[in-house]
Amino acid sequence: MLVAKGGADGDKRSVWRGIPRWARLCTVFGVVLLVLSGGTLVGYRTLVHRYEGAVGKADLFGDQAAGATEKKSDIKGPLNILLVGIDPRKPETPPLADSIMILHVPAGMDRGYLFSLPRDLRVKIPAFPKADFAGRTDKLNAAMSFGSRVSGQNPDAARGFELLAETVRQVTGIKRFDAGAIINFTGFKKIVDAMGGVDMYIERDVTSEHLQPDGTARQLRPGGGGYLGPQAEYKKGNAHLKGWQALDYVRQRYPRNGVPDADYGRQRHQQQFVKAMVSQAFSADVVTNPVKLDKVLRAAGQSLIFNGRGNSVVDFALALKSLRADSIETIKLPGGPIEVNGAYKGERFDPAVEDFFAALRTGQVDAFLLEHPDFKQKNS
């Protein structure tokens, strides 16, 4: 579970306990937490306060440490929101950012573009004096780890987020992130179950690497080298997923489990699930049921650490109230592996990705996608 200690003054420390590598998938619902809230909180003032109070807060961008004045103006587009799921492992072990998503909202604030950055993307991580880090070329997910180190203390995930955000900013050319969140996986299952499960279309047959059909863990093969026992299965077609099933499905990334395009397929499944989850969140079954809505929002609030650079998570949620599942375009950033003498060193982007980032910065994404339709995620 994620235990957040401290007040809202940026001096919070996050103690992450016992979360396995599943946490890399938790940004799947980070977008949902914002979009869901805006569409449902209007007219539910009591729930607004309960939701706001449940959300953890931290100085994810180093603004308060730098003495910056909090932004109090209305939220206007274009917006860029960074959502990160981490693999925290033990409290004393620096966390890795194993799921990295950006939600870009154009000036009109009525649609969005959602894309993932590969965790193994080979990048230049800048120097970060706060953690005595001199900078180096490494995989993108390592930026969270390098930035989180605090002399004589357990790692600080909020500080790690700060270095990751700067690294992502340099990769994409985005001048400034307007908000950011760290998501924990426990809440993922809770919010899905609070909604009564999620309906989605599964694009191909997938089997679970880690879980049996009843959701219990598969047994490790003696001596290592895989698992034993029956596997949970996700058949091609329409499906209704419980919380544990949703988390398990969107974590699969091996060809042997039915995901031939590996991590790129996993990213696509995560993005497909975001849209399905948003659609279900706005269903009459949730929105018009105060008891269920309260459960969903409380689970959502307990699932993230948020920083809106002076604006609250509810401020952002209300600003994004016009977003719906069918107005979020999921984007595929093409690339491939880097190998040196046959050894895998990470991932790289195709040259056209830089053109996408340029279009993002100049508000020309629609025009770019007309010329590059292959950047739009497809079901298979």
FIZA-226640 format. One record per residue (C-alpha): x, y, z; residue in three letters. Coordinates in steps of 0.25 Angstrom, whole numbers, plus 2048, in hexadecimal, padded with zeros to 3 digits. Example, Ala and Ser with C-alpha at 12.3 -4.5 7.8 and 13.67 -1.06 7.14 Angstrom:
<recs>
8317EE81Fala 8377FC81Dser 
</recs>
This chain:
<recs>
800800800met 80480F7FEleu 80581680Bval 80782580Aala 80B82D816lys 80B83C819gly 803848815gly 80184F808ala 80D858809asp 816850800gly 81D84980Casp 81683D80Alys 81D82F809arg 817823802ser 81A816808val 81880B7FEtrp 8167FD803arg 8167EF7FDgly 8107F37EFile 8157EA7E4pro 8187ED7D6arg 8097EF7D3trp 80B7FD7D7ala 8108017C9arg 8028007C4leu 7FB8097CEcys 7FB8157C5thr 7F080E7BDval 7E68147C6phe 7ED8227C9gly 7E68287BEval 7D98227C2val 7DA8287D0leu 7DB8367CAleu 7D18347BFval 7C782D7C8leu 7C78377D2ser 7C38437C9gly 7B783C7C4gly 7B28377D1thr 7B58417DBleu 7AD84C7D6val 7A184D7E0gly 7A78447EAtyr 7AE84E7F3arg 7AF8457FFthr 7B683B7F6leu 7BF8467F1val 7C58487FFhis 7C6839802arg 7CE8377F5tyr 7D78437F6glu 7DA83F804gly 7DE830800ala 7E88347F6val 7F68347FAgly 7FF8417F7lys 80E8437F5ala 81784D7EEasp 8198447E2leu 82084F7DAphe 8288567E4gly 8208637E3asp 81F8657F2gln 82D8627F5ala 83186D7EBala 8278777F1gly 81E8777E6ala 81087E7E8thr 8058757E6glu 7FC8777DAlys 7EE87B7DDlys 7E987F7CFser 7DE8777C8asp 7E386B7C1ile 7E486D7B2lys 7EA8647A6gly 7F28607A1pro 7F68567ACleu 80084B7AEasn 7FE8427BAile 8098387BEleu 80482B7C4leu 80E8217CAval 80C8137D0gly 81880E7D7ile 81E8017DCasp 8228047EApro 8267F77EFarg 82C7F87FElys 82C806805pro 83B807805glu 83C8047F6thr 83B80F7ECpro 82F80E7E3pro 82E80D7D4leu 8248147CBala 81E8087C4asp 81280E7BDser 81381C7B8ile 8078237B1met 8058317ACile 7F78377AAleu 7F78437A1his 7EA84B7A0val 7EA856795pro 7E5864798ala 7D6860795gly 7D68577A2met 7CC84E79Basp 7D6843796arg 7E383C79Agly 7EE834795tyr 7F482979Dleu 80282379Bphe 80C81B7A2ser 81B81C7A3leu 82280E7A3pro 82880B7B1arg 8358067AAasp 8368137A1leu 8458167A0arg 8478257A4val 85082F7AAlys 84C8317B9ile 85183F7BDpro 8598427C9ala 8508447D6phe 85884A7E2pro 84D8487EClys 8518397EBala 85F83B7E8asp 85D8357DAphe 8678397D0ala 85E8357C4gly 8608297BAarg 85A8227AEthr 8518177B3asp 8438117B2lys 83881B7B4leu 8328147C0asn 83F8157C8ala 83D8247C9ala 8338227D4met 83D8197DBser 8498237DAphe 84182F7DEgly 83A8287EAser 8478267F2arg 84882E7FFval 85582D808ser 852825814gly 843823812gln 83A81A80Aasn 83881E7FBpro 82E82A7F9asp 8258267EDala 8218357ECala 82F8397E9arg 83182E7DFgly 8258337D8phe 82B8407D7glu 83783B7CFleu 82F8327C7leu 82683E7C3ala 8328467BFglu 83783A7B7thr 82A8387B0val 8298477ADarg 8378467A6gln 83383A79Eval 826840799thr 82984F799gly 81D8527A1ile 82085F7A9lys 81885C7B5arg 80F8527BBphe 8038587C1asp 80084C7CAala 80683F7CEgly 8028327D6ala 8088267DCile 7FE81A7DCile 7FE80E7E4asn 7F98007E0phe 7F17FD7ECthr 7E78087E8gly 7E68037DAphe 7DF7F67DElys 7D67FD7E9lys 7D18087DFile 7CD7FD7D4val 7C67F57DFasp 7BF8017E4ala 7B98037D6met 7B57F57D6gly 7BF7F17CCgly 7C27F67BEval 7BD7F17B0asp 7C87F27A5met 7CB7EB798tyr 7D77E2799ile 7DE7E278Bglu 7E57D578Carg 7E67C8795asp 7EF7CB7A0val 7F47C27ACthr 7F97C67B9ser 8087C57BCglu 8067C67CBhis 7F77C27CFleu 7EE7B67CFgln 7E07B77CBpro 7DB7BA7D9asp 7E57C57DAgly 7EE7BE7E4thr 7FD7BF7E0ala 8037B47D8arg 80F7AC7DEgln 81D7AF7DAleu 8247A47D3arg 82F79D7DCpro 83C7A37D9gly 8357AF7D2gly 8337B07C3gly 8247B37C3gly 8177AF7CAtyr 80F7A27CCleu 8007A07CCgly 7F37A47C4pro 7F37B27BEgln 7E87BD7BFala 7E37BF7B1glu 7DD7CB7AAtyr 7D67C779Dlys 7D47D0791lys 7C77D7791gly 7BF7DF79Basn 7C27DD7A9ala 7BE7E17B7his 7CB7E37C0leu 7CC7E37CFlys 7D67EB7D5gly 7E17E07D6trp 7DE7DC7C8gln 7DF7EA7C2ala 7ED7EC7C9leu 7F27DE7C5asp 7ED7E07B6tyr 7F47ED7B4val 8017E97BAarg 8037DE7B0gln 80F7E07A6arg 8157D37A2tyr 8137CD794pro 8117BF79Barg 8057C57A2asn 7FE7CA795gly 8057D8794val 80E7D7788pro 8127E6788asp 8167E5797ala 8177F279Easp 8107FA793tyr 8057F0793gly 8047F27A2arg 8048017A0gln 7F8800796arg 7F07F77A0his 7F28017ABgln 7ED80C7A2gln 7E180479Dgln 7DE8017ACphe 7DE8107AFval 7D48137A5lys 7CB8077AAala 7CC80C7B8met 7C981A7B5val 7BC8167ADser 7B880D7B9gln 7BB8187C3ala 7B18217BCphe 7A68167BBser 7998197C2ala 79B80D7CBasp 7A78157D1val 7A38247CFval 7958237D4thr 7988197E0asn 79D8227ECpro 7A28167F4val 7AA8107E8lys 7AF81E7E4leu 7B48207F2asp 7BB8137F2lys 7C28167E5val 7C68247E8leu 7CC81F7F6arg 7D48147EFala 7D981E7E5ala 7DD8287EFgly 7E581E7F7gln 7EC8197EBser 7F58257E7leu 7FF8307EBile 7FB83C7E3phe 80184A7E1asn 7FA8547D8gly 80485F7DAarg 7FA8677E2gly 7ED8617DEasn 7E68567E5ser 7E38487DEval 7D484D7DFval 7D885A7D7asp 7DE8517CCphe 7D38477CCala 7C88527CAleu 7D18597C0ala 7D184C7B8leu 7C28497BAlys 7C08497ABser 7C983D7A8leu 7C38307A5arg 7C88227A1ala 7C5825792asp 7CD832793ser 7DA82C797ile 7E382878Cglu 7ED81E790thr 7FA81F789ile 805815785lys 81381A785leu 81B81177Bpro 82980C77Fgly 831800781gly 83D7FA789pro 84B7FE78Aile 8557F3789glu 8647F478Aval 86B7E7786asn 85E7DF788gly 85C7E5796ala 84F7EC799tyr 8517FA79Elys 84480079Egly 83A807794glu 83A81278Aarg 83081A783phe 82E81B774asp 83282976Epro 82482C76Cala 82182C77Bval 82983A77Cglu 81F83F771asp 81383B77Aphe 81A842786phe 81B84E77Dala 80D84E779ala 80984C788leu 81185978Carg 80B861781thr 7FC85C782gly 7FD855774gln 7FA847779val 7ED845771asp 7F5849764ala 800840768phe 7F783476Aleu 7F083675Cleu 7FE835756glu 80282975Fhis 7F6821762pro 7FF815766asp 80181D773phe 7F381A778lys 7F280E780gln 7EA80377Alys 7E47F7781asn 7EE7ED77Bser 
</recs>
